[in-house]
Amino acid sequence: MHSPVVVLGGGPGGYAAAFLAADEGLDVTIIEAEPRLGGTCLLRGCIPSKALLHVAKVIQEVGELKEKWGVEYAGEPTIDVDKVRAQKDQVINNLTGGLGNLAKRRKVNVIQARGSFVNSTTLSLEGDHESIPEGGQITFDHCILATGSVPAMPPAFKVSDRVMDSTGALALQEIPETMLVVGGGYIGLEMGSVYAQLGSKVTVVELAKDLLPGADRDLVKPLAKRIDKLCEGRVLTNTKVGSMAEVDGKVEVTFEGPGHFGHERFDRVLVSIGRRPVTRDIGLENTSVVVNQRGFVEVDSQQRTADPHILAIGDIAGDPMLAHKATHEGRVAAEVIAGKTSSFDKKAIPAVVFTDPEIAWAGLTETEAKRDGINVSVESYPWAASGRAQALGITEGLTKWLVDPESGRVLGCGIVGSGAGELIAEAVLAIEMGCEVHDVTDSVHPHPTLSETLMNAGEVHFGTATEIYKPKKNKAPVG
């Protein structure tokens, strides 16, 4: 069988690339090992985790209604785990079903198989699905490699079925009485929050001295405070997990380091220490594709690899490993194959941590500016001064801009607070367009909304923020 364009992987990058290539009039085939399109993001990542985080947030808000507003319900909530799991699965089914229909309407051929490269223009297809062509191979003119990533799991940690990765945690088999989250990154904190709100006593252990290493400290501070309260003080930073063993139906964990020392037992352990790209055991050695020491495929700005027949997108093409990056890279790859002069040249790829409060940032961060010696002015606006935040009881939030002190151009933005993931989109647009800070402050924002804090943070730059008194000073820029 021959297909002019083959996409290996049906995740958010893969199906976006395939659908756009089909829209451009190309004959496209998707090779996907799963029975459904959607990849990690839809099947066992972004979407199911956000569905569960919604449940956790509502539980949190109900608790705050009682504590702050005197609104009480009869008794404590009871959790029907089977029904929660079923609703989460229904969300996934709705979306994957939609993707399947879109593939049919676009006449995109979908083959359920595991693909590996025989050479630069041929894939071997493994599996027993009826969609696999006779001979078990497919040839192509161009292949878009979109195999994604999988959770990293040290072999020494896989001592019991009670030790889970993010996929296992999302399966929601039970609500354990005690749970250890290994890793204080965004996946660990998101899933730890879910289980804590559902009733587990959660402990978080992080090797670094702070949660979310790499993120700006002023953004992390309100979240760290909330997580510490949610975990009842059981956030162990500066601590290493030395070993794990199954003992009497529990997982015994040994802790090492200045933050915490000793051993404890937990009903469940979630290991969330990162992800690794899926570039092993797919036959890349039979092509001219170059894989670096970290396992990422090397690509240029048009997503082309060193092999003229193969392009690569998404998690395998380098950090950040984010679904929205994969989608845009997939569109670039499809347009390049269609003969257009597209390239992936983004000034701002937003990152969001969907905890409560949320953290979001785009463009240059303050941490990066300090590390690289880049001169910026940092303009922060506290949500305590926002009428909307006060009404919602979410005054711990913060919005800040990083501004070029010479040109006034906005270079980056950071937000912590409820809905930060939605608010950051305005900042992404401003950074991509090369806006100056006055473009943001001169745009009328609706009142009372949290979106005003983006305007207000810009006003801090000029010393004209109405709700706070902070005259503009000749302060030394960061860098």
C-alpha positions in Angstrom: 0.0 0.0 0.0 1.2 3.5 -0.8 0.1 6.8 0.8 1.6 10.1 -0.3 1.5 11.4 3.3 1.7 9.2 6.4 1.3 10.5 10.0 2.8 8.2 12.6 0.8 8.9 15.7 -2.8 10.1 16.2 -2.4 12.6 19.1 -3.1 16.3 19.1 -0.1 17.0 16.8 -0.7 14.0 14.6 -4.4 14.4 13.8 -4.0 18.2 13.4 -1.3 17.6 10.8 -3.3 14.9 9.1 -6.5 16.9 9.0 -4.8 20.1 7.6 -2.9 18.0 5.0 -6.2 16.6 3.9 -7.7 20.0 3.8 -4.8 21.0 1.5 -5.9 18.3 -0.9 -3.3 15.6 0.0 -4.0 11.9 0.4 -3.3 11.1 4.1 -3.0 8.0 6.3 -2.7 8.0 10.1 -1.0 5.1 11.7 -2.1 4.8 15.4 -1.6 1.9 17.8 -4.6 2.9 19.9 -8.2 2.0 18.9 -9.1 5.7 19.0 -7.5 9.0 17.9 -6.5 11.5 20.5 -3.2 10.3 21.9 -2.0 10.8 25.4 -3.5 14.3 25.7 -7.1 13.1 25.1 -7.0 9.5 26.3 -4.9 9.7 29.5 -3.5 13.2 29.9 -4.8 16.7 29.4 -8.5 16.1 29.0 -9.2 13.4 31.7 -7.0 15.3 34.2 -8.8 18.5 33.7 -12.2 16.7 34.1 -11.0 15.4 37.5 -9.5 18.8 38.4 -12.9 20.3 37.8 -14.4 18.0 40.4 -11.6 18.8 42.8 -12.1 22.6 42.3 -15.9 22.4 43.0 -15.2 20.5 46.2 -12.7 23.2 47.2 -15.2 26.0 46.4 -18.0 24.3 48.4 -15.7 24.1 51.4 -14.9 27.8 51.0 -18.6 28.7 50.9 -19.0 27.1 54.3 -15.8 28.6 55.8 -16.1 32.2 54.4 -19.8 32.7 53.5 -21.7 30.6 56.0 -23.3 28.5 53.3 -23.6 24.9 54.7 -24.8 21.7 53.2 -26.0 18.6 55.2 -23.0 16.6 56.0 -19.7 15.9 54.2 -19.8 15.0 50.5 -19.6 11.4 49.5 -17.6 10.3 46.5 -19.0 7.7 44.1 -15.7 6.8 42.5 -17.3 4.6 39.8 -19.6 7.5 38.7 -16.7 10.0 38.7 -14.7 7.6 36.6 -17.6 7.0 34.2 -18.2 10.7 33.7 -14.5 11.2 33.0 -14.6 8.4 30.5 -17.7 9.8 28.8 -15.9 13.1 28.2 -13.1 11.1 26.5 -15.6 9.1 24.4 -17.4 12.2 23.2 -14.1 13.8 22.0 -12.6 10.7 20.4 -15.8 9.9 18.7 -15.8 13.4 17.2 -12.2 12.9 15.9 -13.1 9.6 14.3 -16.0 11.3 12.4 -13.8 14.2 11.3 -11.3 11.7 9.9 -14.0 10.0 7.9 -15.4 13.3 6.6 -12.0 14.4 5.5 -11.3 11.0 3.9 -8.3 10.5 6.1 -7.4 6.8 6.2 -6.8 5.5 9.7 -4.8 2.3 10.3 -4.7 0.8 13.8 -1.2 -0.6 14.1 2.2 0.0 15.6 4.5 1.4 12.9 8.3 1.1 12.7 10.6 2.3 9.9 12.0 -0.3 7.5 13.7 2.5 5.6 13.1 6.2 4.9 10.0 5.6 2.8 8.5 2.4 4.3 6.8 1.5 7.5 6.2 -2.0 8.9 2.8 -2.3 10.5 2.4 -4.6 13.5 -1.0 -5.7 14.9 -4.0 -7.7 14.0 -6.6 -5.0 13.1 -8.5 -5.4 9.8 -7.3 -1.9 8.7 -3.7 -3.2 8.2 -3.1 -3.7 4.5 -2.0 -7.0 3.0 1.7 -7.4 3.4 1.9 -5.4 6.6 3.7 -2.5 5.1 3.0 1.0 3.8 5.2 3.2 1.6 5.0 7.0 1.6 6.5 10.1 0.0 6.5 12.0 3.3 6.0 10.9 6.9 5.2 13.2 9.8 6.6 11.6 13.0 4.3 12.3 15.9 4.8 9.5 18.4 4.6 11.7 21.5 6.0 10.8 24.9 5.4 8.4 27.8 5.8 8.9 31.6 9.3 8.3 32.9 9.4 5.5 35.4 12.7 4.3 37.0 12.8 0.5 37.0 13.8 0.6 40.7 10.5 2.2 41.5 8.2 -0.3 39.8 8.1 -2.7 42.8 4.3 -3.0 43.0 1.1 -2.4 41.2 0.5 0.2 43.9 3.2 2.4 42.3 1.5 4.3 39.5 2.5 6.7 36.7 0.1 9.5 35.6 -1.8 7.0 33.4 -2.5 4.8 36.4 -3.5 7.7 38.5 -6.0 8.9 35.9 -7.6 5.4 35.9 -8.9 6.3 39.4 -9.1 2.7 40.5 -9.7 3.8 44.1 -9.3 6.7 46.6 -6.4 5.4 48.8 -6.2 6.5 52.4 -2.6 7.6 52.0 -0.7 8.5 48.8 2.8 9.7 48.0 3.4 11.9 45.0 7.0 11.7 43.8 7.8 14.9 41.9 6.6 18.5 42.6 6.1 19.4 38.9 2.8 20.2 37.3 1.6 16.6 36.8 2.3 15.6 40.3 0.7 18.7 41.8 -2.4 18.4 39.6 -3.0 14.8 40.4 -2.0 15.2 44.0 -4.6 18.0 44.3 -7.3 15.7 42.8 -6.7 12.8 45.2 -6.4 15.2 48.2 -9.7 16.8 47.4 -11.3 13.3 46.9 -10.2 12.3 50.4 -6.7 10.9 50.3 -4.0 12.0 52.7 -1.4 13.2 50.2 2.4 13.7 50.7 4.4 15.4 48.0 8.2 14.8 47.8 10.4 17.0 45.6 14.2 16.7 45.1 14.7 20.4 44.5 14.3 23.0 47.2 11.0 24.3 45.8 7.9 23.1 44.0 7.7 23.6 40.2 11.5 24.1 39.7 12.1 26.6 36.9 8.9 28.6 37.4 9.1 32.1 38.9 9.0 32.0 42.6 6.4 34.8 43.1 4.0 32.8 40.9 4.6 29.6 42.8 4.4 31.0 46.3 0.5 31.2 46.5 0.2 27.7 45.1 2.8 26.3 47.4 0.9 27.7 50.4 -2.3 26.2 49.2 -0.8 22.8 48.4 0.9 22.7 51.8 -2.5 23.3 53.5 -4.2 20.7 51.3 -1.5 18.2 52.2 -1.6 19.1 55.9 2.0 20.2 55.9 3.2 17.1 54.1 5.2 18.8 51.3 8.8 17.5 51.5 11.2 19.5 49.4 15.0 19.0 49.3 14.2 15.3 49.7 15.2 12.3 47.6 13.4 9.0 47.3 16.1 6.4 48.0 14.2 3.2 47.6 10.8 1.5 47.4 9.5 -1.9 48.4 6.2 -3.6 48.9 5.6 -4.5 52.5 2.4 -6.0 53.9 0.2 -4.6 51.0 1.7 -1.1 51.2 4.6 0.6 49.5 7.5 1.4 51.9 9.5 4.4 50.8 12.9 5.5 52.1 13.5 9.3 52.1 17.0 10.8 52.0 18.2 14.4 52.2 18.1 17.5 54.3 14.4 18.0 53.9 13.3 14.7 55.3 14.9 11.5 56.3 13.5 8.1 57.2 11.0 5.6 55.8 7.2 5.6 55.7 4.4 3.4 54.1 1.7 4.5 51.7 -1.3 2.8 50.1 -0.4 4.2 46.7 2.6 6.0 45.1 2.4 8.3 42.1 5.7 8.7 40.3 5.6 11.9 38.2 9.2 12.9 37.5 8.8 13.8 33.8 8.2 12.2 30.4 10.5 10.8 27.8 10.0 11.0 24.0 9.0 7.9 22.1 11.9 7.6 19.7 13.2 4.2 20.8 12.3 0.9 19.0 10.5 2.5 16.1 13.3 1.9 13.5 14.7 5.4 13.3 18.1 3.8 13.0 17.0 2.7 9.5 16.5 6.3 8.4 18.7 9.4 8.4 16.8 11.0 11.3 19.1 12.3 14.0 18.2 11.7 17.6 20.1 13.7 20.3 21.4 12.5 23.6 18.1 13.4 25.4 16.1 11.3 22.9 14.6 14.1 20.9 14.5 14.2 17.1 16.5 17.1 15.7 14.4 19.3 13.4 14.6 22.7 11.7 12.1 25.6 11.8 10.0 23.8 9.2 9.9 20.6 11.3 12.1 18.8 8.8 14.5 16.1 10.1 17.9 15.2 8.5 15.9 12.7 6.4 14.3 14.5 3.5 11.2 12.2 3.6 10.5 12.6 7.4 9.3 15.5 9.5 8.8 15.4 13.3 6.5 17.3 15.6 5.3 17.5 19.2 7.0 15.9 22.2 9.6 14.1 20.2 10.8 17.3 18.6 11.9 18.9 21.9 10.7 20.9 24.8 8.3 22.1 25.9 6.2 18.9 25.8 2.8 20.6 25.4 -0.2 19.6 23.3 -0.7 23.1 21.9 2.9 23.2 20.7 2.4 19.9 19.0 -0.8 21.1 17.2 0.9 24.2 15.8 4.0 22.2 14.8 1.7 19.7 13.1 0.1 22.4 11.0 3.5 23.8 10.0 4.6 20.3 8.9 1.4 19.8 6.8 1.8 23.2 5.1 5.5 22.5 4.4 4.6 19.2 2.7 1.9 21.0 0.7 4.6 23.3 -0.7 4.0 26.4 1.5 6.9 28.4 3.2 5.6 27.9 6.7 7.9 27.8 9.8 7.5 27.4 13.5 8.7 30.7 14.9 6.7 31.5 18.0 7.7 34.2 20.5 5.4 32.8 23.2 4.3 29.2 23.9 2.0 29.4 27.0 2.5 27.0 29.9 -0.3 26.4 32.4 -0.4 24.5 35.7 -4.1 23.6 36.2 -4.0 23.5 40.0 -5.9 25.7 42.4 -4.8 28.4 42.0 -3.6 28.0 38.4 -0.3 29.3 37.2 0.4 30.4 33.7 3.2 32.1 31.9 4.2 33.0 28.3 7.3 34.5 26.7 10.3 35.5 28.8 10.1 34.6 32.5 11.8 36.5 35.3 13.9 33.4 36.1 15.2 33.3 32.5 15.9 37.0 32.5 18.0 36.7 35.6 19.8 33.6 34.3 20.6 35.1 30.9 21.3 38.7 32.1 18.4 40.2 30.1 17.4 43.7 31.2 13.7 43.8 31.9 11.3 45.8 34.0 9.0 43.6 36.0 5.6 45.2 36.6 3.3 43.3 39.1 -0.3 43.9 40.1 -1.7 42.1 43.2 -5.1 40.6 42.9 -5.9 41.9 46.3 -6.6 45.2 44.6 -9.0 43.7 42.1 -12.7 44.1 42.9 -13.5 40.9 41.0 -10.9 38.9 42.9 -12.2 40.3 46.2 -15.8 39.3 45.3 -14.6 35.8 44.5 -12.3 35.5 47.5 -9.2 34.8 45.4 -7.0 37.7 46.4 -3.8 35.7 46.6 -3.4 36.1 42.8 -0.8 38.1 40.9 -0.4 39.3 37.3 2.9 40.6 36.0 4.5 41.8 32.8 8.1 41.7 31.8 8.8 44.8 29.8 11.8 45.9 27.7 12.8 49.1 29.5 14.1 50.7 26.3 11.3 50.0 23.8 8.4 49.4 26.2 7.6 46.2 24.4 6.1 43.3 26.4 8.4 40.3 26.5 6.7 38.0 28.9 3.8 37.6 31.3 3.1 35.5 34.4 -0.2 35.0 36.2 -1.1 33.0 39.3 -4.8 32.8 40.3 -8.1 31.3 39.3 -8.5 31.1 35.5 -4.9 32.0 34.8 -4.9 29.6 32.0 -7.6 31.5 30.2 -6.2 34.9 31.0 -2.7 34.2 29.6 -4.1 34.1 26.0 -4.3 37.9 25.9 -0.6 38.0 26.8 0.3 35.5 24.1 -1.3 37.6 21.5 0.4 40.8 22.8 3.8 39.2 22.8 3.4 37.6 19.3 2.2 40.9 17.9 5.2 42.8 19.4 2.9 45.1 21.4 4.2 47.8 23.7 2.9 47.9 27.2 0.7 51.0 26.4 -1.2 48.9 23.8 -2.4 46.8 26.7 -3.2 49.6 29.0 -5.0 51.6 26.3 -7.3 48.7 25.5 -10.6 49.0 27.4 -11.1 45.9 29.6 -14.5 45.0 31.0 -15.2 45.7 34.7 -15.3 43.9 37.0 -13.2 41.1 35.6 -9.9 39.4 36.3 -8.8 40.4 32.7 -8.4 43.9 34.1 -5.3 42.8 36.0 -3.4 42.6 32.7 -4.3 46.2 32.0 -3.6 47.1 35.6 -0.1 45.5 35.6 0.7 47.5 32.5 -0.4 50.6 34.3 2.0 49.9 37.1 4.7 50.4 34.5 3.6 54.0 34.0 2.8 54.6 37.7 -0.9 55.1 36.9 -2.6 52.1 38.4 -5.8 53.4 39.9 -6.5 50.8 42.7 -2.9 50.8 44.1 -0.5 53.7 44.8 2.8 52.8 43.2 4.4 55.8 41.4 6.8 55.0 38.6 10.3 55.0 39.9 13.7 54.9 38.2 14.4 51.4 39.4 17.1 49.1 38.2 15.8 46.5 35.7 16.1 42.8 36.2 19.1 41.2 34.5 
